Amino acid sequence: MGVVPRMSSGMRRACFMGAVLILAAADATASWRGTAGVRTSAIFTDNLFLTTDDTESGSVLRVRPYIASSRDGNRVEARFNYGPSVVFYPGQSDLNDIRHTLSARLDSELIERYFFLDIRANANQVLINPRGNAGFDPIANPDAFTQQASIRIIPRINVPVMDGRFATVRIQPGVGYDFTASTADDGDGLRTPTRDTRVRVTSGPMFTTVPWSLNWRRRLFDADTDQGFGELYARVGYIFSPRYRLDVILGYDESTDAFRGSGGETSGSRWETIFRWTPNTRARFAFGFGERYFGNVYRFDGNYRHKRWVFRSRYRVSIQSAATALQEQQVVPIRDLFGNPIRDPFDTEEVLTATVTTPVLIDDTFRRERFDFQSLYRKGRNTASARWFVTRREYDQSDLDTLDNQFQFRYSRQLSRRLTASAVLNLWDHSEENDAAFDYFQESLDLRVSYRLGPKARLGARIGRVNRDAELDAADFSENRLSMDFSVRF
């Protein structure tokens, strides 16, 4: 095993710059709410490197300090969450590492109605190579992961026409930067500048029955090479009633070394129809179908909320790149499906490691089909959630198409005022469509208990098993793990 490097200097600058910009723009003297704490874990495993043969037992000590803060105001909303994960390997000191996780965002209205500024900064560990013997919660797998950091700065200028009654012109010249460095390699890794410029004209209240919009977007996946994707389209809707609405989209797409259609096309016309159904205030659904130069496109959005349970589902077809997918990744969940704030988002197992939603990516552009379904149920002391993601990627330059079918089920019960037990099941079916296909099915089960020592301290224990069956025998592995946790909030 090679020496695992620290976060590169470029990543440190990106995280620091994003944090400084957000704190400064949000006014550090304003009213902030937040918390800080630390979580320590002693982990024991019978397969430290997730190998098929010659498995090695070992232990790991992980220390995770964190800070989570937020500010909500009439013209400024800010979130800042940061938590480095310091990992010590007794007997394997060359693997000692610090892995950073950052989620920071700012939504501000600098000039009322006219000028807005949005800033996003993320840092996380992302699974890039499933051949690296990576599990859902791997400990020592530097060949499979990359440390990623990104920052996006998005100013927005609104120009109302006839005081906004006729239309509003929105100009949004977004810029960004993505830093990636494999945790198995030395050096600073890749730096990718990105651009995302949008101009949108949206109709005002003069068009209540027939709303419309004109949209132009040019997105550079790599600004150094001008590799990108552009679109120009008009949308016209007709509102039949508060429950029913129909939208028609007509336009044109053009890519620059981004993605080719099945016949080698890089541009072409587009059309799409979208039907929206809102049966009541708790439910919203949308169904769409159309065609673009790279094939048929489908759309589905579903949301339903009940006092005890809620679900959200979506299906989309889009052109993406590794850099833009990483920039859009949700590192830390701020609110649950009910819309309630999540307190201490870093005090969970799934935030600082690769989760079931982490994409498996290579440095290329691709056509992505993504279906996701998320549901949450609460009743009394019981909480259950299900997450199902199906992601198909058709890469442009690489001879590789992938399909990931991922499912997670989580159940927890509060056994007493202090004691909570939970179970987490993860399933992952990965397949590839090429001559050297690497297919596998992976499952893991974790059983956890948490005991609240006081208002700010908890003890926890976890026992789990992960198993992978691959077509290549050398890629199979299984692991049993036990961990003891202690966390405290300040």
Backbone hydrogen bonds, N-H to C=O, Kabsch-Sander energy under -0.5 kcal/mol:
donor,donor_aa,acceptor,acceptor_aa,energy
4,V,94,D,-1.2
12,R,8,S,-2.3
13,R,9,S,-2.3
14,A,10,G,-2.1
15,C,11,M,-2.7
16,F,12,R,-2.7
17,M,13,R,-2.9
18,G,14,A,-2.5
19,A,15,C,-2.4
20,V,16,F,-2.6
21,L,17,M,-2.6
22,I,18,G,-2.1
23,L,19,A,-2.5
24,A,20,V,-2.6
25,A,21,L,-2.5
26,A,22,I,-1.8
27,D,24,A,-1.1
30,A,27,D,-2.3
32,W,30,A,-0.6
33,R,70,S,-3.1
35,T,68,A,-3.0
37,G,66,Y,-2.2
38,V,488,V,-2.1
39,R,64,R,-1.4
40,T,486,F,-2.9
41,S,62,R,-2.6
42,A,484,M,-2.6
43,I,41,S,-0.6
43,I,60,V,-3.1
44,F,482,L,-3.3
45,T,58,G,-2.5
46,D,480,N,-1.7
48,L,56,E,-3.4
50,L,47,N,-1.2
58,G,45,T,-2.2
60,V,43,I,-2.4
61,L,88,F,-2.5
62,R,41,S,-2.7
62,R,60,V,-0.5
63,V,86,V,-2.8
64,R,39,R,-3.1
66,Y,37,G,-2.6
67,I,82,Y,-2.3
68,A,35,T,-3.1
69,S,80,F,-3.0
70,S,33,R,-3.1
71,R,78,A,-2.3
73,G,76,V,-1.8
77,E,107,D,-2.6
78,A,71,R,-2.8
79,R,105,R,-2.5
80,F,69,S,-2.7
81,N,103,S,-2.0
82,Y,67,I,-2.5
83,G,101,T,-2.6
85,S,99,R,-3.1
86,V,63,V,-3.0
86,V,84,P,-0.6
87,V,85,S,-0.6
87,V,97,D,-2.9
88,F,61,L,-3.0
92,Q,89,Y,-2.4
95,L,92,Q,-2.2
96,N,93,S,-1.3
97,D,87,V,-1.9
99,R,85,S,-2.4
100,H,98,I,-0.5
102,L,123,A,-2.0
103,S,81,N,-2.8
104,A,121,A,-2.7
105,R,79,R,-2.6
106,L,119,I,-2.1
107,D,77,E,-3.0
108,S,117,L,-2.1
109,E,75,R,-2.9
110,L,108,S,-0.7
110,L,115,F,-1.0
111,I,115,F,-2.0
114,Y,111,I,-1.8
115,F,111,I,-2.2
116,F,156,R,-3.0
117,L,108,S,-2.1
118,D,154,I,-2.3
119,I,106,L,-1.9
120,R,152,R,-2.5
121,A,104,A,-2.7
122,N,150,S,-2.4
123,A,102,L,-2.1
124,N,148,Q,-2.5
126,V,146,T,-2.6
128,I,126,V,-0.5
128,I,144,A,-2.6
129,N,144,A,-1.3
132,G,129,N,-2.0
133,N,130,P,-0.8
134,A,130,P,-0.6
140,A,48,L,-0.9
144,A,141,N,-1.9
145,F,141,N,-0.7
146,T,126,V,-2.1
147,Q,181,A,-2.6
148,Q,124,N,-3.1
148,Q,146,T,-0.6
149,A,179,F,-2.6
150,S,122,N,-2.6
151,I,177,Y,-2.2
152,R,120,R,-2.9
153,I,175,V,-2.8
154,I,118,D,-3.5
156,R,116,F,-2.8
157,I,171,I,-2.6
158,N,114,Y,-3.1
159,V,169,V,-2.9
161,V,167,A,-3.1
162,M,160,P,-0.5
165,R,162,M,-2.0
166,F,161,V,-1.5
167,A,161,V,-1.3
168,T,202,T,-2.2
169,V,159,V,-2.7
170,R,168,T,-0.6
170,R,200,R,-3.5
171,I,157,I,-2.6
171,I,169,V,-0.5
172,Q,198,R,-3.1
174,G,172,Q,-1.3
174,G,196,D,-2.2
175,V,153,I,-2.3
176,G,194,T,-2.3
177,Y,151,I,-2.2
178,D,192,T,-2.3
179,F,149,A,-3.6
180,T,190,L,-2.4
181,A,147,Q,-1.7
183,T,145,F,-2.1
185,D,182,S,-1.5
190,L,180,T,-2.3
192,T,178,D,-3.0
194,T,176,G,-2.3
195,R,220,L,-1.6
196,D,174,G,-2.7
197,T,218,R,-2.4
198,R,172,Q,-2.2
199,V,216,W,-2.5
200,R,170,R,-2.7
201,V,214,L,-2.6
202,T,168,T,-2.5
202,T,200,R,-0.5
203,S,212,W,-2.6
204,G,166,F,-2.3
206,M,165,R,-2.1
207,F,204,G,-2.1
208,T,205,P,-0.5
213,S,235,R,-2.2
214,L,201,V,-2.1
215,N,233,Y,-2.8
216,W,199,V,-2.5
217,R,231,E,-2.5
218,R,197,T,-2.5
219,R,229,F,-2.8
220,L,195,R,-2.2
220,L,218,R,-0.6
221,F,219,R,-0.7
221,F,227,Q,-1.6
222,D,227,Q,-1.8
223,A,193,P,-3.2
225,T,222,D,-0.8
226,D,222,D,-0.8
227,Q,222,D,-1.4
228,G,256,T,-1.5
229,F,219,R,-2.8
230,G,254,E,-3.3
231,E,217,R,-2.5
232,L,252,Y,-2.4
233,Y,215,N,-2.4
234,A,250,L,-3.0
235,R,213,S,-2.8
236,V,248,V,-2.3
237,G,211,P,-3.1
238,Y,246,L,-2.6
239,I,209,T,-2.5
240,F,238,Y,-0.8
240,F,244,Y,-1.1
241,S,244,Y,-1.7
245,R,276,R,-1.8
246,L,238,Y,-2.3
247,D,274,I,-2.9
248,V,236,V,-2.4
249,I,272,E,-3.1
250,L,234,A,-2.1
251,G,270,R,-2.1
252,Y,232,L,-3.0
253,D,268,G,-3.0
254,E,230,G,-2.5
255,S,266,T,-2.7
256,T,228,G,-2.8
257,D,255,S,-0.5
261,G,265,E,-2.9
264,G,261,G,-1.9
268,G,253,D,-2.2
270,R,251,G,-2.3
271,W,291,E,-1.8
272,E,249,I,-1.9
273,T,289,F,-2.5
274,I,247,D,-2.7
275,F,287,F,-3.3
276,R,245,R,-3.2
277,W,285,F,-3.0
278,T,243,R,-2.5
280,N,283,A,-0.7
283,A,280,N,-1.1
284,R,303,N,-2.3
285,F,277,W,-2.4
286,A,301,D,-2.4
287,F,275,F,-2.6
288,G,299,R,-2.6
289,F,273,T,-2.0
290,G,297,V,-2.2
291,E,271,W,-2.2
292,R,295,G,-2.4
295,G,292,R,-2.5
297,V,290,G,-2.0
299,R,288,G,-2.0
300,F,315,Y,-1.8
301,D,286,A,-2.2
302,G,313,S,-2.6
303,N,284,R,-2.5
304,Y,311,F,-2.2
305,R,282,R,-1.7
306,H,309,W,-2.9
310,V,376,L,-2.1
311,F,304,Y,-2.4
312,R,374,Q,-2.6
313,S,302,G,-2.7
314,R,372,D,-2.3
315,Y,300,F,-2.5
316,R,370,R,-2.0
318,S,368,R,-2.2
320,Q,318,S,-0.5
320,Q,366,F,-2.8
322,A,364,D,-1.0
325,A,321,S,-2.4
326,L,322,A,-2.0
327,Q,323,A,-2.1
328,E,324,T,-1.8
329,Q,326,L,-0.9
331,V,329,Q,-0.9
336,D,340,N,-2.3
339,G,336,D,-2.0
342,I,334,I,-3.1
343,R,341,P,-0.7
347,D,344,D,-2.0
348,T,346,F,-0.9
352,L,348,T,-0.5
358,T,355,T,-1.6
361,L,127,L,-0.8
361,L,359,P,-0.7
364,D,362,I,-1.9
366,F,320,Q,-2.6
367,R,394,E,-2.3
368,R,318,S,-3.3
368,R,366,F,-0.6
369,E,367,R,-0.5
369,E,392,R,-2.6
370,R,316,R,-2.5
370,R,368,R,-0.5
371,F,390,V,-2.8
372,D,314,R,-2.6
373,F,388,W,-2.4
374,Q,312,R,-2.7
375,S,386,A,-2.5
376,L,310,V,-2.5
377,Y,384,A,-3.2
378,R,308,R,-3.1
379,K,382,N,-2.3
382,N,379,K,-2.4
383,T,412,S,-2.3
384,A,377,Y,-2.5
385,S,410,R,-2.5
386,A,375,S,-2.2
387,R,408,Q,-2.6
388,W,373,F,-2.9
389,F,406,Q,-3.0
390,V,371,F,-2.8
391,T,404,D,-2.7
392,R,369,E,-2.7
393,R,402,T,-2.4
394,E,367,R,-2.2
395,Y,393,R,-0.7
395,Y,400,L,-1.8
396,D,365,T,-2.5
400,L,398,S,-2.3
402,T,393,R,-2.3
403,L,431,S,-2.4
404,D,391,T,-2.8
405,N,403,L,-0.5
405,N,429,D,-2.5
406,Q,389,F,-3.3
406,Q,404,D,-0.6
407,F,427,L,-2.7
408,Q,387,R,-2.7
409,F,425,L,-2.5
410,R,385,S,-2.6
411,Y,423,A,-2.6
412,S,383,T,-2.7
413,R,421,A,-2.8
414,Q,381,R,-1.9
415,L,413,R,-1.0
415,L,419,L,-1.3
416,S,419,L,-1.9
420,T,450,S,-2.5
421,A,413,R,-2.5
422,S,448,R,-2.5
423,A,411,Y,-2.7
424,V,446,D,-2.3
425,L,409,F,-3.0
426,N,444,S,-2.5
427,L,407,F,-2.9
428,W,442,Q,-2.6
429,D,405,N,-2.6
430,H,428,W,-0.6
430,H,440,Y,-2.5
431,S,403,L,-2.2
433,E,401,D,-2.6
434,N,432,E,-0.8
437,A,434,N,-1.1
439,D,437,A,-0.6
440,Y,430,H,-2.4
441,F,469,D,-2.5
442,Q,428,W,-3.0
443,E,467,N,-2.5
444,S,426,N,-2.3
445,L,465,R,-2.3
446,D,424,V,-2.4
447,L,463,I,-2.8
448,R,422,S,-2.7
449,V,461,A,-2.2
450,S,420,T,-2.7
451,Y,459,L,-3.6
452,R,418,R,-2.6
453,L,451,Y,-0.7
453,L,457,A,-1.6
454,G,457,A,-1.5
458,R,487,S,-2.7
459,L,451,Y,-2.9
460,G,485,D,-2.5
461,A,449,V,-2.2
462,R,483,S,-2.3
463,I,447,L,-2.4
464,G,481,R,-2.5
465,R,445,L,-2.1
466,V,479,E,-2.2
467,N,443,E,-2.7
468,R,477,F,-2.8
469,D,441,F,-2.9
470,A,468,R,-0.6
471,E,439,D,-1.8
473,D,471,E,-0.6
475,A,472,L,-2.1
476,D,473,D,-1.5
477,F,468,R,-1.4
479,E,466,V,-2.5
481,R,464,G,-2.7
482,L,44,F,-2.7
483,S,462,R,-2.6
484,M,42,A,-2.1
485,D,460,G,-2.8
486,F,40,T,-2.4
487,S,458,R,-2.2
488,V,38,V,-2.2
489,R,456,K,-2.9
490,F,36,A,-3.3
